[in-house]
Amino acid sequence: MSRKDLSQDQHDQLAKLADLPDDQIDTFDIPEAPVENWAHARRGDLYRPLKQPVTIRLDADVLAWFREHVEKDGGYQTEINRVLRRYVTEQERRRS
């Protein structure tokens, strides 16, 4: 159903809802999404985290492993970043 399929009454209701401040919207009956639902989530095409170029010294065997085991569509640097992000997320979760 698109917006043009809505009745005038439905358009009016949507307009009233859009004007409500967030703290007046009743979300009591909306269940929270469990954390495990996000375990395999990917960042969307609209979100691009700020990247900062750095020079880092890695053990040769570690670097070789990433270069050999990276999937065809991604680079080894992206994979290293993904692994580090997962580690940081896990550490933050343990602290809270």
DRENTORKOL-3810 file (N, C-alpha, C; in nm, 4 decimals):
REM DRENTORKOL-3810
@n.u->0.0854; n.v->-0.1174; n.w->0.0000; ca.u->0.0000; ca.v->0.0000; ca.w->0.0000; c.u->0.0900; c.v->0.1237; c.w->0.0000
@n.u->0.0656; n.v->0.2153; n.w->-0.0901; ca.u->0.1426; ca.v->0.3390; ca.w->-0.0960; c.u->0.0630; c.v->0.4522; c.w->-0.0323
@n.u->0.1291; n.v->0.5648; n.w->-0.0139; ca.u->0.0616; ca.v->0.6801; ca.w->0.0473; c.u->-0.0572; c.v->0.7263; c.w->-0.0348
@n.u->-0.0497; n.v->0.7139; n.w->-0.1654; ca.u->-0.1616; ca.v->0.7606; ca.w->-0.2477; c.u->-0.2831; c.v->0.6695; c.w->-0.2371
@n.u->-0.2663; n.v->0.5477; n.w->-0.1808; ca.u->-0.3786; ca.v->0.4568; ca.w->-0.1602; c.u->-0.4527; c.v->0.4847; c.w->-0.0294
@n.u->-0.4028; n.v->0.5776; n.w->0.0507; ca.u->-0.4652; ca.v->0.6075; ca.w->0.1796; c.u->-0.5828; c.v->0.7027; c.w->0.1634
@n.u->-0.6782; n.v->0.6884; n.w->0.2538; ca.u->-0.7931; ca.v->0.7796; ca.w->0.2534; c.u->-0.7503; c.v->0.9138; c.w->0.3138
@n.u->-0.8359; n.v->1.0129; n.w->0.2977; ca.u->-0.8062; ca.v->1.1448; ca.w->0.3552; c.u->-0.7978; c.v->1.1355; c.w->0.5065
@n.u->-0.8843; n.v->1.0547; n.w->0.5677; ca.u->-0.8810; ca.v->1.0361; ca.w->0.7127; c.u->-0.7468; c.v->0.9759; c.w->0.7568
@n.u->-0.6967; n.v->0.8782; n.w->0.6819; ca.u->-0.5688; ca.v->0.8170; ca.w->0.7147; c.u->-0.4546; c.v->0.9176; c.w->0.6986
@n.u->-0.4620; n.v->1.0008; n.w->0.5956; ca.u->-0.3610; ca.v->1.1064; ca.w->0.5788; c.u->-0.3634; c.v->1.2029; c.w->0.6975
@n.u->-0.4827; n.v->1.2380; n.w->0.7427; ca.u->-0.4965; ca.v->1.3283; ca.w->0.8568; c.u->-0.4374; c.v->1.2659; c.w->0.9833
@n.u->-0.4644; n.v->1.1370; n.w->1.0049; ca.u->-0.4096; ca.v->1.0681; ca.w->1.1215; c.u->-0.2571; c.v->1.0655; c.w->1.1169
@n.u->-0.2013; n.v->1.0379; n.w->0.9988; ca.u->-0.0556; ca.v->1.0371; ca.w->0.9844; c.u->0.0042; c.v->1.1751; c.w->1.0112
@n.u->-0.0633; n.v->1.2792; n.w->0.9655; ca.u->-0.0149; ca.v->1.4152; ca.w->0.9881; c.u->-0.0134; c.v->1.4471; c.w->1.1377
@n.u->-0.1177; n.v->1.4054; n.w->1.2100; ca.u->-0.1225; ca.v->1.4285; ca.w->1.3546; c.u->-0.0102; c.v->1.3533; c.w->1.4252
@n.u->0.0136; n.v->1.2296; n.w->1.3834; ca.u->0.1214; ca.v->1.1517; ca.w->1.4434; c.u->0.2574; c.v->1.2152; c.w->1.4161
@n.u->0.2770; n.v->1.2643; n.w->1.2969; ca.u->0.4048; ca.v->1.3265; ca.w->1.2609; c.u->0.4320; c.v->1.4504; c.w->1.3447
@n.u->0.3264; n.v->1.5186; n.w->1.3878; ca.u->0.3412; ca.v->1.6404; ca.w->1.4670; c.u->0.3633; c.v->1.6134; c.w->1.6157
@n.u->0.3408; n.v->1.4894; n.w->1.6602; ca.u->0.3580; ca.v->1.4572; ca.w->1.8021; c.u->0.5053; c.v->1.4589; c.w->1.8414
@n.u->0.5371; n.v->1.5179; n.w->1.9579; ca.u->0.6745; ca.v->1.5067; ca.w->2.0092; c.u->0.7043; c.v->1.3596; c.w->2.0435
@n.u->0.8288; n.v->1.3201; n.w->2.0301; ca.u->0.8668; ca.v->1.1806; ca.w->2.0546; c.u->0.8257; c.v->1.1306; c.w->2.1924
@n.u->0.8343; n.v->1.2171; n.w->2.2937; ca.u->0.8016; ca.v->1.1713; ca.w->2.4290; c.u->0.6521; c.v->1.1482; c.w->2.4511
@n.u->0.5694; n.v->1.1846; n.w->2.3549; ca.u->0.4253; ca.v->1.1613; ca.w->2.3663; c.u->0.3785; c.v->1.0419; c.w->2.2834
@n.u->0.4704; n.v->0.9763; n.w->2.2171; ca.u->0.4346; ca.v->0.8593; ca.w->2.1369; c.u->0.4392; c.v->0.7361; c.w->2.2264
@n.u->0.3283; n.v->0.6647; n.w->2.2319; ca.u->0.3183; ca.v->0.5453; ca.w->2.3156; c.u->0.3808; c.v->0.4263; c.w->2.2419
@n.u->0.4930; n.v->0.3784; n.w->2.2922; ca.u->0.5610; ca.v->0.2630; ca.w->2.2316; c.u->0.5580; c.v->0.1417; c.w->2.3252
@n.u->0.4679; n.v->0.1450; n.w->2.4227; ca.u->0.4625; ca.v->0.0393; ca.w->2.5238; c.u->0.4423; c.v->-0.0996; c.w->2.4635
@n.u->0.3607; n.v->-0.1090; n.w->2.3592; ca.u->0.3281; ca.v->-0.2400; ca.w->2.3026; c.u->0.4267; c.v->-0.2869; c.w->2.1954
@n.u->0.5333; n.v->-0.2107; n.w->2.1722; ca.u->0.6338; ca.v->-0.2516; ca.w->2.0741; c.u->0.7421; c.v->-0.3303; c.w->2.1468
@n.u->0.7625; n.v->-0.4577; n.w->2.1109; ca.u->0.8647; ca.v->-0.5362; ca.w->2.1800; c.u->1.0049; c.v->-0.4892; c.w->2.1411
@n.u->1.0967; n.v->-0.4984; n.w->2.2376; ca.u->1.2354; ca.v->-0.4640; ca.w->2.2081; c.u->1.2966; c.v->-0.5726; c.w->2.1225
@n.u->1.3840; n.v->-0.5334; n.w->2.0314; ca.u->1.4548; ca.v->-0.6306; ca.w->1.9485; c.u->1.5681; c.v->-0.6900; c.w->2.0311
@n.u->1.5707; n.v->-0.8218; n.w->2.0472; ca.u->1.6789; ca.v->-0.8840; ca.w->2.1231; c.u->1.8133; c.v->-0.8570; c.w->2.0562
@n.u->1.9180; n.v->-0.8480; n.w->2.1365; ca.u->2.0517; ca.v->-0.8190; ca.w->2.0852; c.u->2.0946; c.v->-0.9224; c.w->1.9819
@n.u->2.0590; n.v->-1.0481; n.w->2.0020; ca.u->2.1032; ca.v->-1.1519; ca.w->1.9085; c.u->2.0442; c.v->-1.1330; c.w->1.7683
@n.u->1.9352; n.v->-1.0573; n.w->1.7554; ca.u->1.8807; ca.v->-1.0296; ca.w->1.6225; c.u->1.9747; c.v->-0.9439; c.w->1.5395
@n.u->2.0644; n.v->-0.8740; n.w->1.6041; ca.u->2.1564; ca.v->-0.7847; ca.w->1.5343; c.u->2.2928; c.v->-0.8486; c.w->1.5121
@n.u->2.3100; n.v->-0.9730; n.w->1.5522; ca.u->2.4412; ca.v->-1.0364; ca.w->1.5446; c.u->2.4963; c.v->-1.0415; c.w->1.4022
@n.u->2.4094; n.v->-1.0584; n.w->1.3049; ca.u->2.4564; ca.v->-1.0696; ca.w->1.1662; c.u->2.4197; c.v->-0.9466; c.w->1.0835
@n.u->2.3857; n.v->-0.8383; n.w->1.1528; ca.u->2.3490; ca.v->-0.7162; ca.w->1.0810; c.u->2.4715; c.v->-0.6558; c.w->1.0136
@n.u->2.4470; n.v->-0.5916; n.w->0.9018; ca.u->2.5539; ca.v->-0.5234; ca.w->0.8297; c.u->2.5215; c.v->-0.3756; c.w->0.8247
@n.u->2.6235; n.v->-0.2955; n.w->0.8192; ca.u->2.6011; ca.v->-0.1527; ca.w->0.8010; c.u->2.5421; c.v->-0.1301; c.w->0.6634
@n.u->2.4478; n.v->-0.0411; n.w->0.6564; ca.u->2.3833; ca.v->-0.0131; ca.w->0.5290; c.u->2.4702; c.v->0.0703; c.w->0.4364
@n.u->2.4249; n.v->0.0841; n.w->0.3164; ca.u->2.4981; ca.v->0.1609; ca.w->0.2175; c.u->2.4997; c.v->0.3101; c.w->0.2501
@n.u->2.4095; n.v->0.3545; n.w->0.3359; ca.u->2.4032; ca.v->0.4962; ca.w->0.3684; c.u->2.4988; c.v->0.5359; c.w->0.4796
@n.u->2.5437; n.v->0.4402; n.w->0.5591; ca.u->2.6330; ca.v->0.4709; ca.w->0.6704; c.u->2.7757; c.v->0.4360; c.w->0.6317
@n.u->2.8609; n.v->0.5333; n.w->0.6390; ca.u->3.0026; ca.v->0.5113; ca.w->0.6140; c.u->3.0804; c.v->0.5692; c.w->0.7315
@n.u->3.1388; n.v->0.4822; n.w->0.8143; ca.u->3.2148; ca.v->0.5351; ca.w->0.9274; c.u->3.3374; c.v->0.6112; c.w->0.8783
@n.u->3.3769; n.v->0.7087; n.w->0.9544; ca.u->3.4946; ca.v->0.7865; ca.w->0.9219; c.u->3.6173; c.v->0.6963; c.w->0.9316
@n.u->3.6927; n.v->0.6899; n.w->0.8263; ca.u->3.8146; ca.v->0.6085; ca.w->0.8245; c.u->3.9337; c.v->0.6996; c.w->0.8466
@n.u->4.0315; n.v->0.6484; n.w->0.9189; ca.u->4.1520; ca.v->0.7253; ca.w->0.9457; c.u->4.2717; c.v->0.6423; c.w->0.9035
@n.u->4.3511; n.v->0.6925; n.w->0.8108; ca.u->4.4684; ca.v->0.6159; ca.w->0.7698; c.u->4.5716; c.v->0.6120; c.w->0.8817
@n.u->4.6261; n.v->0.4952; n.w->0.9058; ca.u->4.7288; ca.v->0.4778; ca.w->1.0086; c.u->4.8378; c.v->0.3856; c.w->0.9546
@n.u->4.9511; n.v->0.3925; n.w->1.0176; ca.u->5.0571; ca.v->0.2962; ca.w->0.9909; c.u->5.0629; c.v->0.2049; c.w->1.1114
@n.u->5.0547; n.v->0.0764; n.w->1.0873; ca.u->5.0548; ca.v->-0.0205; ca.w->1.1966; c.u->5.1486; c.v->-0.1349; c.w->1.1603
@n.u->5.2217; n.v->-0.1806; n.w->1.2565; ca.u->5.3143; ca.v->-0.2909; ca.w->1.2328; c.u->5.2508; c.v->-0.4195; c.w->1.2858
@n.u->5.2313; n.v->-0.5144; n.w->1.1963; ca.u->5.1709; ca.v->-0.6433; ca.w->1.2304; c.u->5.2725; c.v->-0.7536; c.w->1.2071
@n.u->5.2571; n.v->-0.8607; n.w->1.2816; ca.u->5.3422; ca.v->-0.9775; ca.w->1.2561; c.u->5.3169; c.v->-1.0260; c.w->1.1139
@n.u->5.4236; n.v->-1.0648; n.w->1.0468; ca.u->5.4149; ca.v->-1.1043; ca.w->0.9059; c.u->5.3181; c.v->-1.2204; c.w->0.8850
@n.u->5.3180; n.v->-1.3170; n.w->0.9771; ca.u->5.2304; ca.v->-1.4327; ca.w->0.9593; c.u->5.0829; c.v->-1.3947; c.w->0.9764
@n.u->5.0548; n.v->-1.2992; n.w->1.0645; ca.u->4.9167; ca.v->-1.2534; ca.w->1.0837; c.u->4.8690; c.v->-1.1821; c.w->0.9577
@n.u->4.9509; n.v->-1.0940; n.w->0.9063; ca.u->4.9156; ca.v->-1.0221; ca.w->0.7846; c.u->4.8977; c.v->-1.1188; c.w->0.6674
@n.u->4.9869; n.v->-1.2155; n.w->0.6561; ca.u->4.9759; ca.v->-1.3145; ca.w->0.5486; c.u->4.8464; c.v->-1.3935; c.w->0.5601
@n.u->4.8075; n.v->-1.4279; n.w->0.6821; ca.u->4.6839; ca.v->-1.5035; ca.w->0.7016; c.u->4.5641; c.v->-1.4235; c.w->0.6505
@n.u->4.5563; n.v->-1.2959; n.w->0.6892; ca.u->4.4437; ca.v->-1.2139; ca.w->0.6433; c.u->4.4442; c.v->-1.2006; c.w->0.4918
@n.u->4.5594; n.v->-1.1806; n.w->0.4344; ca.u->4.5660; ca.v->-1.1670; ca.w->0.2886; c.u->4.5226; c.v->-1.2950; c.w->0.2180
@n.u->4.5549; n.v->-1.4091; n.w->0.2745; ca.u->4.5200; ca.v->-1.5381; ca.w->0.2125; c.u->4.3745; c.v->-1.5766; c.w->0.2352
@n.u->4.3160; n.v->-1.5355; n.w->0.3462; ca.u->4.1828; ca.v->-1.5833; ca.w->0.3832; c.u->4.0707; c.v->-1.4836; c.w->0.3568
@n.u->4.1021; n.v->-1.3701; n.w->0.3009; ca.u->3.9978; ca.v->-1.2715; ca.w->0.2753; c.u->3.9115; c.v->-1.3185; c.w->0.1587
@n.u->3.7814; n.v->-1.2863; n.w->0.1673; ca.u->3.6905; ca.v->-1.3214; ca.w->0.0581; c.u->3.7207; c.v->-1.2333; c.w->-0.0627
@n.u->3.6803; n.v->-1.2780; n.w->-0.1782; ca.u->3.7112; ca.v->-1.2083; ca.w->-0.3040; c.u->3.6595; c.v->-1.0647; c.w->-0.3077
@n.u->3.5412; n.v->-1.0381; n.w->-0.2477; ca.u->3.4794; ca.v->-0.9062; ca.w->-0.2614; c.u->3.5283; c.v->-0.8038; c.w->-0.1602
@n.u->3.6101; n.v->-0.8423; n.w->-0.0652; ca.u->3.6581; ca.v->-0.7479; ca.w->0.0350; c.u->3.8088; c.v->-0.7550; c.w->0.0475
@n.u->3.8682; n.v->-0.6486; n.w->0.0936; ca.u->4.0125; ca.v->-0.6455; ca.w->0.1106; c.u->4.0531; c.v->-0.6938; c.w->0.2483
@n.u->4.1800; n.v->-0.7260; n.w->0.2604; ca.u->4.2293; ca.v->-0.7755; ca.w->0.3890; c.u->4.2233; c.v->-0.6669; c.w->0.4957
@n.u->4.2399; n.v->-0.5398; n.w->0.4580; ca.u->4.2315; ca.v->-0.4322; ca.w->0.5566; c.u->4.0892; c.v->-0.4217; c.w->0.6117
@n.u->3.9916; n.v->-0.4382; n.w->0.5247; ca.u->3.8518; ca.v->-0.4365; ca.w->0.5680; c.u->3.8249; c.v->-0.5502; c.w->0.6646
@n.u->3.8808; n.v->-0.6657; n.w->0.6371; ca.u->3.8621; ca.v->-0.7811; ca.w->0.7252; c.u->3.9291; c.v->-0.7586; c.w->0.8603
@n.u->4.0482; n.v->-0.7028; n.w->0.8602; ca.u->4.1159; ca.v->-0.6716; ca.w->0.9864; c.u->4.0314; c.v->-0.5737; c.w->1.0665
@n.u->3.9781; n.v->-0.4715; n.w->1.0001; ca.u->3.8914; ca.v->-0.3740; ca.w->1.0679; c.u->3.7681; c.v->-0.4414; c.w->1.1265
@n.u->3.7072; n.v->-0.5337; n.w->1.0503; ca.u->3.5881; ca.v->-0.6045; ca.w->1.0974; c.u->3.6193; c.v->-0.6856; c.w->1.2229
@n.u->3.7321; n.v->-0.7544; n.w->1.2237; ca.u->3.7726; ca.v->-0.8352; ca.w->1.3391; c.u->3.7980; c.v->-0.7455; c.w->1.4606
@n.u->3.8660; n.v->-0.6346; n.w->1.4389; ca.u->3.8922; ca.v->-0.5418; ca.w->1.5489; c.u->3.7626; c.v->-0.4808; c.w->1.6025
@n.u->3.6702; n.v->-0.4473; n.w->1.5126; ca.u->3.5418; ca.v->-0.3911; ca.w->1.5572; c.u->3.4653; c.v->-0.4925; c.w->1.6414
@n.u->3.4653; n.v->-0.6185; n.w->1.5990; ca.u->3.3964; ca.v->-0.7225; ca.w->1.6761; c.u->3.4584; c.v->-0.7351; c.w->1.8150
@n.u->3.5910; n.v->-0.7284; n.w->1.8223; ca.u->3.6605; ca.v->-0.7370; ca.w->1.9508; c.u->3.6216; c.v->-0.6189; c.w->2.0409
@n.u->3.6230; n.v->-0.4985; n.w->1.9848; ca.u->3.5877; ca.v->-0.3797; ca.w->2.0625; c.u->3.4438; c.v->-0.3894; c.w->2.1121
@n.u->3.3525; n.v->-0.4307; n.w->2.0255; ca.u->3.2118; ca.v->-0.4445; ca.w->2.0633; c.u->3.1961; c.v->-0.5452; c.w->2.1762
@n.u->3.2666; n.v->-0.6558; n.w->2.1667; ca.u->3.2600; ca.v->-0.7592; ca.w->2.2711; c.u->3.3147; c.v->-0.7050; c.w->2.4041
@n.u->3.4245; n.v->-0.6323; n.w->2.4001; ca.u->3.4812; ca.v->-0.5754; ca.w->2.5223; c.u->3.3861; c.v->-0.4747; c.w->2.5854
@n.u->3.3236; n.v->-0.3917; n.w->2.5041; ca.u->3.2268; ca.v->-0.2939; ca.w->2.5558; c.u->3.1064; c.v->-0.3635; c.w->2.6174
@n.u->3.0625; n.v->-0.4728; n.w->2.5539; ca.u->2.9483; ca.v->-0.5461; ca.w->2.6073; c.u->2.9811; c.v->-0.6095; c.w->2.7420
@n.u->3.1023; n.v->-0.6586; n.w->2.7561; ca.u->3.1438; ca.v->-0.7190; ca.w->2.8835; c.u->3.1516; c.v->-0.6156; c.w->2.9961
@n.u->3.1879; n.v->-0.4931; n.w->2.9618; ca.u->3.1988; ca.v->-0.3874; ca.w->3.0634; c.u->3.0642; c.v->-0.3417; c.w->3.1141
@n.u->2.9610; n.v->-0.3565; n.w->3.0316; ca.u->2.8290; ca.v->-0.3064; ca.w->3.0746; c.u->2.7416; c.v->-0.4166; c.w->3.1273
END
